[in-house]
Amino acid sequence: MADPNMTAMDLKIAFGLHYVVLFSAYAVLWFLCLFCLLPIGLGSERDPETGAPLNPQLGKKALWASVIAAVLWVAFYAFVGFGWLEI
């Protein structure tokens, strides 16, 4: 709830920070999902000089990370919306 003593400028700042927190939460969830997905499906084919995987499938993993992070973010947004979690 907003404090009744807040000025209009304070309310604008609080409103903007709400979206910054929500975007930051999505970014953190996306990177967490991506880093969890990186070792999956690498196989044993490696570059002999560097040891890097020949086909890491980064685009596919980034897409999956986006989908999973979106689902987790919706759950986070619901927790905030229902008041079970305060930001």
C-alpha positions in Angstrom: 0.0 0.0 0.0 1.1 3.5 -0.7 1.9 5.8 2.2 -0.7 8.7 2.4 2.2 11.1 3.0 3.9 10.3 -0.4 4.0 13.1 -3.0 3.2 12.6 -6.6 6.9 12.4 -7.5 7.4 9.7 -4.9 4.5 7.7 -6.4 6.0 8.0 -9.9 9.4 6.7 -8.6 7.8 3.9 -6.7 5.8 3.0 -9.8 8.9 3.0 -12.0 10.9 0.9 -9.5 8.1 -1.7 -9.5 8.8 -2.4 -13.2 12.6 -2.3 -12.7 12.3 -5.0 -10.0 10.0 -7.1 -12.2 12.4 -6.8 -15.2 15.4 -7.6 -13.0 13.6 -10.7 -11.7 13.0 -11.9 -15.2 16.7 -11.2 -16.2 17.9 -13.1 -13.1 15.6 -16.0 -13.8 16.6 -16.1 -17.5 20.3 -16.3 -16.7 19.7 -18.9 -14.0 17.8 -21.1 -16.5 20.4 -20.6 -19.2 23.2 -21.6 -16.9 21.3 -24.6 -15.8 20.6 -25.7 -19.4 24.1 -25.1 -20.7 25.5 -28.6 -19.8 22.5 -30.5 -21.1 22.9 -32.3 -24.4 26.5 -31.6 -25.1 27.4 -35.1 -26.2 31.0 -36.3 -26.5 32.0 -34.4 -29.7 34.6 -31.9 -28.8 37.1 -29.7 -30.6 40.5 -31.4 -30.1 42.4 -28.1 -29.7 40.1 -26.2 -27.3 37.9 -29.0 -25.8 34.8 -26.9 -26.5 31.6 -28.7 -27.7 31.2 -28.8 -31.5 27.5 -28.2 -31.4 26.4 -26.5 -28.1 22.9 -25.5 -29.4 23.0 -22.1 -27.7 20.0 -20.7 -29.6 17.8 -23.6 -28.7 18.9 -23.4 -25.0 18.3 -19.6 -25.0 14.8 -20.2 -26.3 14.1 -22.8 -23.7 15.6 -20.5 -21.0 13.2 -17.8 -22.2 10.2 -20.1 -21.9 11.1 -21.5 -18.5 12.0 -18.1 -17.1 8.7 -16.7 -18.4 6.8 -19.4 -16.5 8.8 -18.8 -13.3 8.3 -15.0 -13.7 4.6 -15.4 -14.0 4.6 -17.3 -10.8 6.8 -14.6 -9.2 4.4 -11.9 -10.5 1.4 -13.8 -9.1 3.1 -14.1 -5.7 3.7 -10.3 -5.7 0.1 -9.6 -7.0 -1.6 -11.7 -4.3 0.6 -10.2 -1.6 2.4 -13.4 -0.7 5.7 -11.7 -1.5 6.5 -8.1 -1.0 9.0 -6.2 -3.2 
